Amino acid sequence: MGGKTVTRADLAEAVFRRLGLSRTESAAMVEMVLKEISDVIVSGETVKLSSFGSFTVREKGLRVGRNPKTGKEVPIPPRRVAVFKPSNIMKQRINEGVDSETRSEEAAE
């Protein structure tokens, strides 16, 4: 596993190569899309990207945690967390990649 991490710069470079925009325009486009997605998620709305997945905000209530060093119980305050749920198409694509990697490893043995 342990593949490369894709960065904003990598996304901008892909837009530059595929669409032929300037590097500056490509970077601005990536920033615009990410900002729009972020703003919608922060406002508590759901972002659904067909064939990719959904970003939602989930409310977590107050709960009791434990300090691992001391064993003392500590209250963890309520908070909001961002959650990504991949679409069924994305899940299939992910698992197809695993299946082909597994077959490649088995063939190499």
N, C-alpha and C positions, 0 to 999 in steps of 0.2 A: 504494500500500500504506500504510504508516505510520499505521495506525489507532490508536485509543485503547487504552491499557493498562487492563485490568480489575483492580481492586484488591480486597482483602478487604472494604473498605467497600462497593464496588459489588455484590459478591456478597451481602453482608448486606442491602443495600437491595432487591435482587431477591427475596430470601427474604421480606423484610418485605412487599413489594407483592403477591407471589403467594400467600403462605400466611396473611397477616393476623396473624402473630405481632408482638409488640412489637419495636421496633428493637433493644432490648437482648437479647431472646431470639433474634432473627435473627442478631445478631452472635455470640452465644454458640454457636449451632448451627453456623455457618460455622467458627468456631474449633475446635469439637469435631471436626468432620469432617476439617479440615486436620491437626489434631494426631494423629488416629488414623492417617491416611494416612502422615504423617511418621514416626510411631513404628514402623509396620510396615516401611517402607522402610529405616529406620536399622537395624532388627533383621536386615536382609538378606533379608526375604521379598518376594514379588511382590504388587503390588496390581493386580488386574484389574477394570476397570469396563466392563461390557458396553456395546457400541456407542460407547465412548469410547476406551479404550486401556489399556495396561499400564505401570506404573512398576516398574522393576527396579533392582537394584544390580549393577554389573559390576566385576570386579576388573581393574585395569590393572597390568601388571608393570613392573619396572624398565626404563627405557629411557634412551637417551642423547639429550640435546637440545643445542642450540647457542645460545650467547649471541649475539644478532644484532649487537651492537655490536663485540664483540671476536672473534667467530668461535670462541671457546674452547668445547670440549665440556664439558657439565655433566650429571651423572647426575640423572635425574628419578626420585624414589623411587616404589615401588609405592603404589597408592592405590585407593580405591573410588569409583566415580562413579555417580550416579543417572542412569538412562536412561528416557526416555518413548518408547513405541512406539504410535502411533495405530492404532486398529482399522481394518479395511477400510471399515466404515461411515463412520468419521470421515474417512478419506482421500477417500471418494466425496463427502462433504459439502463438504470443503475444495475439491476440484476442481470441483464444481458451481458454487461461488461464483466461482471463477476464470473458468470458462467464461462465466457470465452477465456478469461484469465485462468480459471481452474482447469479448463481443458488443455490450455497451453502448457501449464505446469505439469499436468499428468502425462502429456505426450513427451515432455522433456525427460521424464524419469525413466 
